[in-house]
Amino acid sequence: MAFQRVDIGFVGGQVLAVRLEEGPLKGLRKALERDPGWHDLEADDGQVALDLTKVAYVRLDSGEHKVGFITES
């Protein structure tokens, strides 16, 4: 399965960057819609317990990585 980079932002400004497969990502989004409280999330590098009442946003990486240089004429 392919992993997607996901940033989970919390009230207060902290951000947790994780890599998730499609199933756990869908589970997180459903839990945010219906189940305030604790949610166990299976990430690429281990399990994370999240307090969903503190989650401010979830950002999915677009997959477009841009590296470039600015040159002056």
PQR file with spaces between the fields and no chain letter, atoms N, CA, C, O and H, PARSE charges and radii, in Angstrom:
ATOM       1  N    MET     1       0.837   -1.192    0.000 -0.4000 1.5000
ATOM       2  CA   MET     1       0.000    0.000    0.000 -0.0000 2.0000
ATOM       3  C    MET     1       0.873    1.243    0.000  0.5500 1.7000
ATOM       4  O    MET     1       2.003    1.231    0.490 -0.5500 1.4000
ATOM       5  N    ALA     2       0.338    2.292   -0.548 -0.4000 1.5000
ATOM       6  CA   ALA     2       1.055    3.567   -0.607 -0.0000 2.0000
ATOM       7  C    ALA     2       0.737    4.405    0.632  0.5500 1.7000
ATOM       8  O    ALA     2      -0.399    4.449    1.104 -0.5500 1.4000
ATOM       9  H    ALA     2      -0.579    2.302   -0.946  0.4000 1.0000
ATOM      10  N    PHE     3       1.752    5.053    1.129 -0.4000 1.5000
ATOM      11  CA   PHE     3       1.591    5.936    2.272 -0.0000 2.0000
ATOM      12  C    PHE     3       1.485    7.371    1.782  0.5500 1.7000
ATOM      13  O    PHE     3       2.090    7.754    0.781 -0.5500 1.4000
ATOM      14  H    PHE     3       2.675    5.017    0.746  0.4000 1.0000
ATOM      15  N    GLN     4       0.699    8.155    2.514 -0.4000 1.5000
ATOM      16  CA   GLN     4       0.539    9.569    2.202 -0.0000 2.0000
ATOM      17  C    GLN     4       0.961   10.369    3.427  0.5500 1.7000
ATOM      18  O    GLN     4       0.651   10.009    4.562 -0.5500 1.4000
ATOM      19  H    GLN     4       0.208    7.844    3.328  0.4000 1.0000
ATOM      20  N    ARG     5       1.674   11.459    3.174 -0.4000 1.5000
ATOM      21  CA   ARG     5       2.096   12.315    4.284 -0.0000 2.0000
ATOM      22  C    ARG     5       0.907   13.161    4.734  0.5500 1.7000
ATOM      23  O    ARG     5       0.218   13.773    3.918 -0.5500 1.4000
ATOM      24  H    ARG     5       1.926   11.752    2.251  0.4000 1.0000
ATOM      25  N    VAL     6       0.682   13.183    6.039 -0.4000 1.5000
ATOM      26  CA   VAL     6      -0.437   13.907    6.632 -0.0000 2.0000
ATOM      27  C    VAL     6       0.093   14.728    7.802  0.5500 1.7000
ATOM      28  O    VAL     6       0.814   14.211    8.655 -0.5500 1.4000
ATOM      29  H    VAL     6       1.241   12.685    6.702  0.4000 1.0000
ATOM      30  N    ASP     7      -0.266   16.003    7.839 -0.4000 1.5000
ATOM      31  CA   ASP     7       0.058   16.859    8.976 -0.0000 2.0000
ATOM      32  C    ASP     7      -1.206   17.039    9.804  0.5500 1.7000
ATOM      33  O    ASP     7      -2.251   17.424    9.281 -0.5500 1.4000
ATOM      34  H    ASP     7      -0.852   16.423    7.146  0.4000 1.0000
ATOM      35  N    ILE     8      -1.106   16.761   11.088 -0.4000 1.5000
ATOM      36  CA   ILE     8      -2.233   16.926   12.001 -0.0000 2.0000
ATOM      37  C    ILE     8      -1.892   18.106   12.908  0.5500 1.7000
ATOM      38  O    ILE     8      -0.948   18.043   13.695 -0.5500 1.4000
ATOM      39  H    ILE     8      -0.257   16.448   11.513  0.4000 1.0000
ATOM      40  N    GLY     9      -2.670   19.179   12.787 -0.4000 1.5000
ATOM      41  CA   GLY     9      -2.426   20.381   13.576 -0.0000 2.0000
ATOM      42  C    GLY     9      -3.322   20.406   14.801  0.5500 1.7000
ATOM      43  O    GLY     9      -4.488   20.017   14.746 -0.5500 1.4000
ATOM      44  H    GLY     9      -3.437   19.229   12.148  0.4000 1.0000
ATOM      45  N    PHE    10      -2.760   20.869   15.905 -0.4000 1.5000
ATOM      46  CA   PHE    10      -3.481   20.890   17.171 -0.0000 2.0000
ATOM      47  C    PHE    10      -3.716   22.317   17.641  0.5500 1.7000
ATOM      48  O    PHE    10      -2.988   23.238   17.271 -0.5500 1.4000
ATOM      49  H    PHE    10      -1.813   21.186   15.950  0.4000 1.0000
ATOM      50  N    VAL    11      -4.741   22.482   18.459 -0.4000 1.5000
ATOM      51  CA   VAL    11      -4.991   23.760   19.116 -0.0000 2.0000
ATOM      52  C    VAL    11      -3.725   24.094   19.912  0.5500 1.7000
ATOM      53  O    VAL    11      -3.229   23.263   20.673 -0.5500 1.4000
ATOM      54  H    VAL    11      -5.332   21.734   18.760  0.4000 1.0000
ATOM      55  N    GLY    12      -3.216   25.291   19.737 -0.4000 1.5000
ATOM      56  CA   GLY    12      -1.980   25.673   20.406 -0.0000 2.0000
ATOM      57  C    GLY    12      -0.802   25.738   19.453  0.5500 1.7000
ATOM      58  O    GLY    12       0.247   26.284   19.795 -0.5500 1.4000
ATOM      59  H    GLY    12      -3.619   25.966   19.118  0.4000 1.0000
ATOM      60  N    GLY    13      -0.972   25.171   18.229 -0.4000 1.5000
ATOM      61  CA   GLY    13       0.047   25.329   17.206 -0.0000 2.0000
ATOM      62  C    GLY    13       0.942   24.139   16.923  0.5500 1.7000
ATOM      63  O    GLY    13       1.679   24.165   15.937 -0.5500 1.4000
ATOM      64  H    GLY    13      -1.824   24.728   17.951  0.4000 1.0000
ATOM      65  N    GLN    14       0.914   23.101   17.737 -0.4000 1.5000
ATOM      66  CA   GLN    14       1.754   21.941   17.465 -0.0000 2.0000
ATOM      67  C    GLN    14       1.253   21.215   16.226  0.5500 1.7000
ATOM      68  O    GLN    14       0.057   21.207   15.935 -0.5500 1.4000
ATOM      69  H    GLN    14       0.315   23.080   18.537  0.4000 1.0000
ATOM      70  N    VAL    15       2.194   20.600   15.494 -0.4000 1.5000
ATOM      71  CA   VAL    15       1.852   19.831   14.294 -0.0000 2.0000
ATOM      72  C    VAL    15       2.544   18.484   14.376  0.5500 1.7000
ATOM      73  O    VAL    15       3.731   18.398   14.692 -0.5500 1.4000
ATOM      74  H    VAL    15       3.166   20.607   15.730  0.4000 1.0000
ATOM      75  N    LEU    16       1.790   17.437   14.086 -0.4000 1.5000
ATOM      76  CA   LEU    16       2.332   16.086   14.038 -0.0000 2.0000
ATOM      77  C    LEU    16       2.322   15.632   12.590  0.5500 1.7000
ATOM      78  O    LEU    16       1.257   15.561   11.977 -0.5500 1.4000
ATOM      79  H    LEU    16       0.826   17.508   13.829  0.4000 1.0000
ATOM      80  N    ALA    17       3.486   15.324   12.029 -0.4000 1.5000
ATOM      81  CA   ALA    17       3.601   14.830   10.656 -0.0000 2.0000
ATOM      82  C    ALA    17       3.690   13.312   10.707  0.5500 1.7000
ATOM      83  O    ALA    17       4.570   12.756   11.365 -0.5500 1.4000
ATOM      84  H    ALA    17       4.351   15.382   12.527  0.4000 1.0000
ATOM      85  N    VAL    18       2.771   12.641   10.007 -0.4000 1.5000
ATOM      86  CA   VAL    18       2.757   11.178    9.972 -0.0000 2.0000
ATOM      87  C    VAL    18       2.561   10.716    8.533  0.5500 1.7000
ATOM      88  O    VAL    18       2.127   11.480    7.671 -0.5500 1.4000
ATOM      89  H    VAL    18       2.057   13.093    9.473  0.4000 1.0000
ATOM      90  N    ARG    19       2.887    9.457    8.296 -0.4000 1.5000
ATOM      91  CA   ARG    19       2.626    8.839    6.989 -0.0000 2.0000
ATOM      92  C    ARG    19       1.568    7.766    7.214  0.5500 1.7000
ATOM      93  O    ARG    19       1.757    6.845    8.009 -0.5500 1.4000
ATOM      94  H    ARG    19       3.239    8.836    8.996  0.4000 1.0000
ATOM      95  N    LEU    20       0.442    7.902    6.494 -0.4000 1.5000
ATOM      96  CA   LEU    20      -0.704    7.010    6.694 -0.0000 2.0000
ATOM      97  C    LEU    20      -1.101    6.315    5.406  0.5500 1.7000
ATOM      98  O    LEU    20      -0.973    6.867    4.313 -0.5500 1.4000
ATOM      99  H    LEU    20       0.289    8.650    5.848  0.4000 1.0000
ATOM     100  N    GLU    21      -1.584    5.092    5.558 -0.4000 1.5000
ATOM     101  CA   GLU    21      -2.218    4.400    4.441 -0.0000 2.0000
ATOM     102  C    GLU    21      -3.656    4.900    4.340  0.5500 1.7000
ATOM     103  O    GLU    21      -4.134    5.613    5.223 -0.5500 1.4000
ATOM     104  H    GLU    21      -1.687    4.643    6.446  0.4000 1.0000
ATOM     105  N    GLU    22      -4.328    4.533    3.284 -0.4000 1.5000
ATOM     106  CA   GLU    22      -5.679    5.033    3.031 -0.0000 2.0000
ATOM     107  C    GLU    22      -6.669    4.646    4.123  0.5500 1.7000
ATOM     108  O    GLU    22      -7.493    5.469    4.521 -0.5500 1.4000
ATOM     109  H    GLU    22      -3.940    3.955    2.567  0.4000 1.0000
ATOM     110  N    GLY    23      -6.607    3.417    4.612 -0.4000 1.5000
ATOM     111  CA   GLY    23      -7.547    2.955    5.640 -0.0000 2.0000
ATOM     112  C    GLY    23      -7.478    3.766    6.929  0.5500 1.7000
ATOM     113  O    GLY    23      -8.501    4.281    7.381 -0.5500 1.4000
ATOM     114  H    GLY    23      -5.938    2.748    4.289  0.4000 1.0000
ATOM     115  N    PRO    24      -6.289    3.894    7.535 -0.5600 1.5000
ATOM     116  CA   PRO    24      -6.188    4.700    8.750  0.2800 2.0000
ATOM     117  C    PRO    24      -6.553    6.168    8.533  0.5500 1.7000
ATOM     118  O    PRO    24      -7.098    6.806    9.435 -0.5500 1.4000
ATOM     119  N    LEU    25      -6.262    6.709    7.359 -0.4000 1.5000
ATOM     120  CA   LEU    25      -6.623    8.097    7.068 -0.0000 2.0000
ATOM     121  C    LEU    25      -8.145    8.259    7.032  0.5500 1.7000
ATOM     122  O    LEU    25      -8.683    9.213    7.594 -0.5500 1.4000
ATOM     123  H    LEU    25      -5.819    6.191    6.627  0.4000 1.0000
ATOM     124  N    LYS    26      -8.826    7.339    6.379 -0.4000 1.5000
ATOM     125  CA   LYS    26     -10.297    7.390    6.351 -0.0000 2.0000
ATOM     126  C    LYS    26     -10.869    7.209    7.754  0.5500 1.7000
ATOM     127  O    LYS    26     -11.847    7.864    8.115 -0.5500 1.4000
ATOM     128  H    LYS    26      -8.389    6.564    5.923  0.4000 1.0000
ATOM     129  N    GLY    27     -10.268    6.330    8.540 -0.4000 1.5000
ATOM     130  CA   GLY    27     -10.721    6.124    9.914 -0.0000 2.0000
ATOM     131  C    GLY    27     -10.568    7.379   10.760  0.5500 1.7000
ATOM     132  O    GLY    27     -11.436    7.699   11.572 -0.5500 1.4000
ATOM     133  H    GLY    27      -9.473    5.798    8.247  0.4000 1.0000
ATOM     134  N    LEU    28      -9.453    8.094   10.566 -0.4000 1.5000
ATOM     135  CA   LEU    28      -9.236    9.340   11.295 -0.0000 2.0000
ATOM     136  C    LEU    28     -10.281   10.372   10.916  0.5500 1.7000
ATOM     137  O    LEU    28     -10.842   11.037   11.787 -0.5500 1.4000
ATOM     138  H    LEU    28      -8.748    7.834    9.906  0.4000 1.0000
ATOM     139  N    ARG    29     -10.547   10.511    9.635 -0.4000 1.5000
ATOM     140  CA   ARG    29     -11.523   11.511    9.195 -0.0000 2.0000
ATOM     141  C    ARG    29     -12.925   11.192    9.712  0.5500 1.7000
ATOM     142  O    ARG    29     -13.653   12.099   10.116 -0.5500 1.4000
ATOM     143  H    ARG    29     -10.092    9.970    8.927  0.4000 1.0000
ATOM     144  N    LYS    30     -13.310    9.920    9.703 -0.4000 1.5000
ATOM     145  CA   LYS    30     -14.621    9.532   10.241 -0.0000 2.0000
ATOM     146  C    LYS    30     -14.691    9.780   11.741  0.5500 1.7000
ATOM     147  O    LYS    30     -15.710   10.245   12.252 -0.5500 1.4000
ATOM     148  H    LYS    30     -12.718    9.184    9.375  0.4000 1.0000
ATOM     149  N    ALA    31     -13.604    9.468   12.449 -0.4000 1.5000
ATOM     150  CA   ALA    31     -13.580    9.680   13.902 -0.0000 2.0000
ATOM     151  C    ALA    31     -13.686   11.166   14.222  0.5500 1.7000
ATOM     152  O    ALA    31     -14.348   11.535   15.192 -0.5500 1.4000
ATOM     153  H    ALA    31     -12.776    9.090   12.035  0.4000 1.0000
ATOM     154  N    LEU    32     -13.055   12.018   13.439 -0.4000 1.5000
ATOM     155  CA   LEU    32     -13.145   13.464   13.671 -0.0000 2.0000
ATOM     156  C    LEU    32     -14.573   13.970   13.486  0.5500 1.7000
ATOM     157  O    LEU    32     -14.996   14.911   14.157 -0.5500 1.4000
ATOM     158  H    LEU    32     -12.517   11.719   12.652  0.4000 1.0000
ATOM     159  N    GLU    33     -15.310   13.342   12.579 -0.4000 1.5000
ATOM     160  CA   GLU    33     -16.698   13.758   12.322 -0.0000 2.0000
ATOM     161  C    GLU    33     -17.659   13.321   13.419  0.5500 1.7000
ATOM     162  O    GLU    33     -18.639   14.015   13.691 -0.5500 1.4000
ATOM     163  H    GLU    33     -14.966   12.577   12.034  0.4000 1.0000
ATOM     164  N    ARG    34     -17.392   12.177   14.057 -0.4000 1.5000
ATOM     165  CA   ARG    34     -18.405   11.620   14.941 -0.0000 2.0000
ATOM     166  C    ARG    34     -17.975   11.347   16.367  0.5500 1.7000
ATOM     167  O    ARG    34     -18.827   11.309   17.255 -0.5500 1.4000
ATOM     168  H    ARG    34     -16.596   11.613   13.836  0.4000 1.0000
ATOM     169  N    ASP    35     -16.692   11.155   16.625 -0.4000 1.5000
ATOM     170  CA   ASP    35     -16.257   10.665   17.932 -0.0000 2.0000
ATOM     171  C    ASP    35     -15.244   11.576   18.615  0.5500 1.7000
ATOM     172  O    ASP    35     -14.046   11.295   18.569 -0.5500 1.4000
ATOM     173  H    ASP    35     -16.001   11.185   15.904  0.4000 1.0000
ATOM     174  N    PRO    36     -15.691   12.662   19.248 -0.5600 1.5000
ATOM     175  CA   PRO    36     -14.694   13.435   19.991  0.2800 2.0000
ATOM     176  C    PRO    36     -14.157   12.578   21.132  0.5500 1.7000
ATOM     177  O    PRO    36     -14.906   11.836   21.768 -0.5500 1.4000
ATOM     178  N    GLY    37     -12.898   12.681   21.378 -0.4000 1.5000
ATOM     179  CA   GLY    37     -12.257   11.874   22.415 -0.0000 2.0000
ATOM     180  C    GLY    37     -10.971   11.290   21.860  0.5500 1.7000
ATOM     181  O    GLY    37     -10.367   11.857   20.950 -0.5500 1.4000
ATOM     182  H    GLY    37     -12.290   13.283   20.861  0.4000 1.0000
ATOM     183  N    TRP    38     -10.558   10.172   22.401 -0.4000 1.5000
ATOM     184  CA   TRP    38      -9.295    9.561   22.009 -0.0000 2.0000
ATOM     185  C    TRP    38      -9.471    8.632   20.817  0.5500 1.7000
ATOM     186  O    TRP    38     -10.481    7.940   20.690 -0.5500 1.4000
ATOM     187  H    TRP    38     -11.049    9.712   23.140  0.4000 1.0000
ATOM     188  N    HIS    39      -8.457    8.632   19.937 -0.4000 1.5000
ATOM     189  CA   HIS    39      -8.469    7.782   18.739 -0.0000 2.0000
ATOM     190  C    HIS    39      -7.063    7.223   18.541  0.5500 1.7000
ATOM     191  O    HIS    39      -6.085    7.971   18.546 -0.5500 1.4000
ATOM     192  H    HIS    39      -7.637    9.194   20.040  0.4000 1.0000
ATOM     193  N    ASP    40      -6.966    5.905   18.367 -0.4000 1.5000
ATOM     194  CA   ASP    40      -5.678    5.265   18.077 -0.0000 2.0000
ATOM     195  C    ASP    40      -5.470    5.253   16.575  0.5500 1.7000
ATOM     196  O    ASP    40      -6.316    4.769   15.824 -0.5500 1.4000
ATOM     197  H    ASP    40      -7.761    5.298   18.363  0.4000 1.0000
ATOM     198  N    LEU    41      -4.344    5.785   16.147 -0.4000 1.5000
ATOM     199  CA   LEU    41      -4.030    5.928   14.732 -0.0000 2.0000
ATOM     200  C    LEU    41      -2.804    5.090   14.417  0.5500 1.7000
ATOM     201  O    LEU    41      -1.763    5.246   15.056 -0.5500 1.4000
ATOM     202  H    LEU    41      -3.656    6.178   16.757  0.4000 1.0000
ATOM     203  N    GLU    42      -2.918    4.201   13.437 -0.4000 1.5000
ATOM     204  CA   GLU    42      -1.794    3.361   13.023 -0.0000 2.0000
ATOM     205  C    GLU    42      -1.043    4.059   11.902  0.5500 1.7000
ATOM     206  O    GLU    42      -1.511    4.103   10.764 -0.5500 1.4000
ATOM     207  H    GLU    42      -3.764    4.074   12.919  0.4000 1.0000
ATOM     208  N    ALA    43       0.117    4.599   12.225 -0.4000 1.5000
ATOM     209  CA   ALA    43       0.952    5.311   11.259 -0.0000 2.0000
ATOM     210  C    ALA    43       2.068    4.393   10.770  0.5500 1.7000
ATOM     211  O    ALA    43       2.240    3.283   11.273 -0.5500 1.4000
ATOM     212  H    ALA    43       0.498    4.563   13.149  0.4000 1.0000
ATOM     213  N    ASP    44       2.823    4.872    9.786 -0.4000 1.5000
ATOM     214  CA   ASP    44       3.913    4.111    9.191 -0.0000 2.0000
ATOM     215  C    ASP    44       4.945    3.689   10.230  0.5500 1.7000
ATOM     216  O    ASP    44       5.468    2.576   10.164 -0.5500 1.4000
ATOM     217  H    ASP    44       2.684    5.774    9.378  0.4000 1.0000
ATOM     218  N    ASP    45       5.243    4.558   11.182 -0.4000 1.5000
ATOM     219  CA   ASP    45       6.299    4.266   12.143 -0.0000 2.0000
ATOM     220  C    ASP    45       5.792    3.901   13.536  0.5500 1.7000
ATOM     221  O    ASP    45       6.569    3.893   14.491 -0.5500 1.4000
ATOM     222  H    ASP    45       4.818    5.462   11.235  0.4000 1.0000
ATOM     223  N    GLY    46       4.510    3.601   13.664 -0.4000 1.5000
ATOM     224  CA   GLY    46       3.977    3.161   14.946 -0.0000 2.0000
ATOM     225  C    GLY    46       2.597    3.713   15.229  0.5500 1.7000
ATOM     226  O    GLY    46       2.039    4.461   14.426 -0.5500 1.4000
ATOM     227  H    GLY    46       3.879    3.607   12.888  0.4000 1.0000
ATOM     228  N    GLN    47       2.050    3.343   16.369 -0.4000 1.5000
ATOM     229  CA   GLN    47       0.709    3.760   16.747 -0.0000 2.0000
ATOM     230  C    GLN    47       0.763    5.069   17.533  0.5500 1.7000
ATOM     231  O    GLN    47       1.645    5.281   18.366 -0.5500 1.4000
ATOM     232  H    GLN    47       2.503    2.735   17.021  0.4000 1.0000
ATOM     233  N    VAL    48      -0.208    5.942   17.243 -0.4000 1.5000
ATOM     234  CA   VAL    48      -0.304    7.234   17.916 -0.0000 2.0000
ATOM     235  C    VAL    48      -1.701    7.354   18.506  0.5500 1.7000
ATOM     236  O    VAL    48      -2.689    7.076   17.826 -0.5500 1.4000
ATOM     237  H    VAL    48      -0.925    5.770   16.566  0.4000 1.0000
ATOM     238  N    ALA    49      -1.792    7.770   19.777 -0.4000 1.5000
ATOM     239  CA   ALA    49      -3.082    8.034   20.410 -0.0000 2.0000
ATOM     240  C    ALA    49      -3.329    9.536   20.352  0.5500 1.7000
ATOM     241  O    ALA    49      -2.529   10.322   20.860 -0.5500 1.4000
ATOM     242  H    ALA    49      -0.990    7.996   20.330  0.4000 1.0000
ATOM     243  N    LEU    50      -4.440    9.933   19.732 -0.4000 1.5000
ATOM     244  CA   LEU    50      -4.766   11.346   19.544 -0.0000 2.0000
ATOM     245  C    LEU    50      -5.988   11.738   20.352  0.5500 1.7000
ATOM     246  O    LEU    50      -6.965   10.992   20.416 -0.5500 1.4000
ATOM     247  H    LEU    50      -5.089    9.295   19.319  0.4000 1.0000
ATOM     248  N    ASP    51      -5.932   12.913   20.971 -0.4000 1.5000
ATOM     249  CA   ASP    51      -7.107   13.505   21.606 -0.0000 2.0000
ATOM     250  C    ASP    51      -7.783   14.353   20.535  0.5500 1.7000
ATOM     251  O    ASP    51      -7.342   15.467   20.248 -0.5500 1.4000
ATOM     252  H    ASP    51      -5.139   13.519   20.919  0.4000 1.0000
ATOM     253  N    LEU    52      -8.843   13.831   19.950 -0.4000 1.5000
ATOM     254  CA   LEU    52      -9.493   14.491   18.815 -0.0000 2.0000
ATOM     255  C    LEU    52     -10.127   15.828   19.175  0.5500 1.7000
ATOM     256  O    LEU    52     -10.400   16.639   18.291 -0.5500 1.4000
ATOM     257  H    LEU    52      -9.201   12.926   20.183  0.4000 1.0000
ATOM     258  N    THR    53     -10.365   16.067   20.462 -0.4000 1.5000
ATOM     259  CA   THR    53     -10.926   17.362   20.848 -0.0000 2.0000
ATOM     260  C    THR    53      -9.897   18.481   20.691  0.5500 1.7000
ATOM     261  O    THR    53     -10.255   19.659   20.717 -0.5500 1.4000
ATOM     262  H    THR    53     -10.143   15.408   21.180  0.4000 1.0000
ATOM     263  N    LYS    54      -8.623   18.121   20.529 -0.4000 1.5000
ATOM     264  CA   LYS    54      -7.547   19.112   20.393 -0.0000 2.0000
ATOM     265  C    LYS    54      -7.084   19.298   18.945  0.5500 1.7000
ATOM     266  O    LYS    54      -6.234   20.146   18.677 -0.5500 1.4000
ATOM     267  H    LYS    54      -8.333   17.165   20.507  0.4000 1.0000
ATOM     268  N    VAL    55      -7.637   18.510   18.002 -0.4000 1.5000
ATOM     269  CA   VAL    55      -7.214   18.598   16.602 -0.0000 2.0000
ATOM     270  C    VAL    55      -7.874   19.809   15.945  0.5500 1.7000
ATOM     271  O    VAL    55      -9.096   19.957   15.972 -0.5500 1.4000
ATOM     272  H    VAL    55      -8.328   17.821   18.220  0.4000 1.0000
ATOM     273  N    ALA    56      -7.044   20.674   15.354 -0.4000 1.5000
ATOM     274  CA   ALA    56      -7.532   21.878   14.679 -0.0000 2.0000
ATOM     275  C    ALA    56      -7.679   21.651   13.175  0.5500 1.7000
ATOM     276  O    ALA    56      -8.601   22.181   12.555 -0.5500 1.4000
ATOM     277  H    ALA    56      -6.051   20.554   15.331  0.4000 1.0000
ATOM     278  N    TYR    57      -6.771   20.862   12.586 -0.4000 1.5000
ATOM     279  CA   TYR    57      -6.849   20.599   11.146 -0.0000 2.0000
ATOM     280  C    TYR    57      -6.073   19.340   10.781  0.5500 1.7000
ATOM     281  O    TYR    57      -5.235   18.855   11.542 -0.5500 1.4000
ATOM     282  H    TYR    57      -6.023   20.432   13.090  0.4000 1.0000
ATOM     283  N    VAL    58      -6.382   18.828    9.587 -0.4000 1.5000
ATOM     284  CA   VAL    58      -5.647   17.722    8.986 -0.0000 2.0000
ATOM     285  C    VAL    58      -5.305   18.161    7.568  0.5500 1.7000
ATOM     286  O    VAL    58      -6.189   18.488    6.777 -0.5500 1.4000
ATOM     287  H    VAL    58      -7.063   19.222    8.970  0.4000 1.0000
ATOM     288  N    ARG    59      -4.009   18.164    7.258 -0.4000 1.5000
ATOM     289  CA   ARG    59      -3.564   18.588    5.930 -0.0000 2.0000
ATOM     290  C    ARG    59      -2.928   17.408    5.222  0.5500 1.7000
ATOM     291  O    ARG    59      -2.036   16.750    5.757 -0.5500 1.4000
ATOM     292  H    ARG    59      -3.291   17.898    7.901  0.4000 1.0000
ATOM     293  N    LEU    60      -3.409   17.144    3.986 -0.4000 1.5000
ATOM     294  CA   LEU    60      -2.856   16.073    3.168 -0.0000 2.0000
ATOM     295  C    LEU    60      -1.825   16.661    2.225  0.5500 1.7000
ATOM     296  O    LEU    60      -2.053   17.706    1.616 -0.5500 1.4000
ATOM     297  H    LEU    60      -4.134   17.679    3.551  0.4000 1.0000
ATOM     298  N    ASP    61      -0.695   15.992    2.104 -0.4000 1.5000
ATOM     299  CA   ASP    61       0.352   16.447    1.201 -0.0000 2.0000
ATOM     300  C    ASP    61      -0.118   16.255   -0.231  0.5500 1.7000
ATOM     301  O    ASP    61      -0.658   15.203   -0.574 -0.5500 1.4000
ATOM     302  H    ASP    61      -0.509   15.143    2.598  0.4000 1.0000
ATOM     303  N    SER    62       0.084   17.260   -1.063 -0.4000 1.5000
ATOM     304  CA   SER    62      -0.354   17.198   -2.454 -0.0000 2.0000
ATOM     305  C    SER    62       0.495   16.242   -3.282  0.5500 1.7000
ATOM     306  O    SER    62       0.081   15.812   -4.358 -0.5500 1.4000
ATOM     307  H    SER    62       0.522   18.114   -0.784  0.4000 1.0000
ATOM     308  N    GLY    63       1.670   15.911   -2.787 -0.4000 1.5000
ATOM     309  CA   GLY    63       2.549   15.026   -3.538 -0.0000 2.0000
ATOM     310  C    GLY    63       3.466   15.760   -4.482  0.5500 1.7000
ATOM     311  O    GLY    63       4.375   15.161   -5.057 -0.5500 1.4000
ATOM     312  H    GLY    63       2.007   16.260   -1.913  0.4000 1.0000
ATOM     313  N    GLU    64       3.241   17.051   -4.653 -0.4000 1.5000
ATOM     314  CA   GLU    64       4.077   17.852   -5.536 -0.0000 2.0000
ATOM     315  C    GLU    64       5.205   18.469   -4.729  0.5500 1.7000
ATOM     316  O    GLU    64       4.977   19.356   -3.907 -0.5500 1.4000
ATOM     317  H    GLU    64       2.502   17.537   -4.187  0.4000 1.0000
ATOM     318  N    HIS    65       6.399   18.006   -4.959 -0.4000 1.5000
ATOM     319  CA   HIS    65       7.556   18.560   -4.279 -0.0000 2.0000
ATOM     320  C    HIS    65       8.309   19.421   -5.269  0.5500 1.7000
ATOM     321  O    HIS    65       8.696   18.965   -6.345 -0.5500 1.4000
ATOM     322  H    HIS    65       6.585   17.285   -5.626  0.4000 1.0000
ATOM     323  N    LYS    66       8.509   20.654   -4.897 -0.4000 1.5000
ATOM     324  CA   LYS    66       9.153   21.595   -5.801 -0.0000 2.0000
ATOM     325  C    LYS    66      10.505   22.001   -5.231  0.5500 1.7000
ATOM     326  O    LYS    66      10.614   22.455   -4.092 -0.5500 1.4000
ATOM     327  H    LYS    66       8.195   21.024   -4.023  0.4000 1.0000
ATOM     328  N    VAL    67      11.510   21.828   -6.043 -0.4000 1.5000
ATOM     329  CA   VAL    67      12.837   22.282   -5.685 -0.0000 2.0000
ATOM     330  C    VAL    67      13.298   23.152   -6.847  0.5500 1.7000
ATOM     331  O    VAL    67      13.226   22.747   -8.007 -0.5500 1.4000
ATOM     332  H    VAL    67      11.421   21.459   -6.968  0.4000 1.0000
ATOM     333  N    GLY    68      13.753   24.305   -6.536 -0.4000 1.5000
ATOM     334  CA   GLY    68      14.158   25.176   -7.622 -0.0000 2.0000
ATOM     335  C    GLY    68      15.099   26.265   -7.143  0.5500 1.7000
ATOM     336  O    GLY    68      15.353   26.429   -5.949 -0.5500 1.4000
ATOM     337  H    GLY    68      13.812   24.634   -5.593  0.4000 1.0000
ATOM     338  N    PHE    69      15.590   26.978   -8.089 -0.4000 1.5000
ATOM     339  CA   PHE    69      16.521   28.060   -7.819 -0.0000 2.0000
ATOM     340  C    PHE    69      16.030   29.292   -8.521  0.5500 1.7000
ATOM     341  O    PHE    69      15.471   29.220   -9.615 -0.5500 1.4000
ATOM     342  H    PHE    69      15.384   26.845   -9.059  0.4000 1.0000
ATOM     343  N    ILE    70      16.238   30.408   -7.897 -0.4000 1.5000
ATOM     344  CA   ILE    70      15.885   31.694   -8.514 -0.0000 2.0000
ATOM     345  C    ILE    70      17.151   32.265   -9.123  0.5500 1.7000
ATOM     346  O    ILE    70      18.176   32.405   -8.455 -0.5500 1.4000
ATOM     347  H    ILE    70      16.692   30.467   -7.008  0.4000 1.0000
ATOM     348  N    THR    71      17.063   32.586  -10.382 -0.4000 1.5000
ATOM     349  CA   THR    71      18.219   33.206  -11.037 -0.0000 2.0000
ATOM     350  C    THR    71      17.846   34.625  -11.418  0.5500 1.7000
ATOM     351  O    THR    71      16.722   34.905  -11.837 -0.5500 1.4000
ATOM     352  H    THR    71      16.231   32.472  -10.925  0.4000 1.0000
ATOM     353  N    GLU    72      18.797   35.495  -11.265 -0.4000 1.5000
ATOM     354  CA   GLU    72      18.561   36.875  -11.631 -0.0000 2.0000
ATOM     355  C    GLU    72      19.186   37.138  -12.983  0.5500 1.7000
ATOM     356  O    GLU    72      20.270   36.639  -13.285 -0.5500 1.4000
ATOM     357  H    GLU    72      19.709   35.268  -10.925  0.4000 1.0000
ATOM     358  N    SER    73      18.502   37.919  -13.791 -0.4000 1.5000
ATOM     359  CA   SER    73      18.993   38.240  -15.138 -0.0000 2.0000
ATOM     360  C    SER    73      19.962   39.380  -15.106  0.5500 1.7000
ATOM     361  O    SER    73      20.474   39.783  -16.150 -0.5500 1.4000
ATOM     362  H    SER    73      17.621   38.324  -13.545  0.4000 1.0000
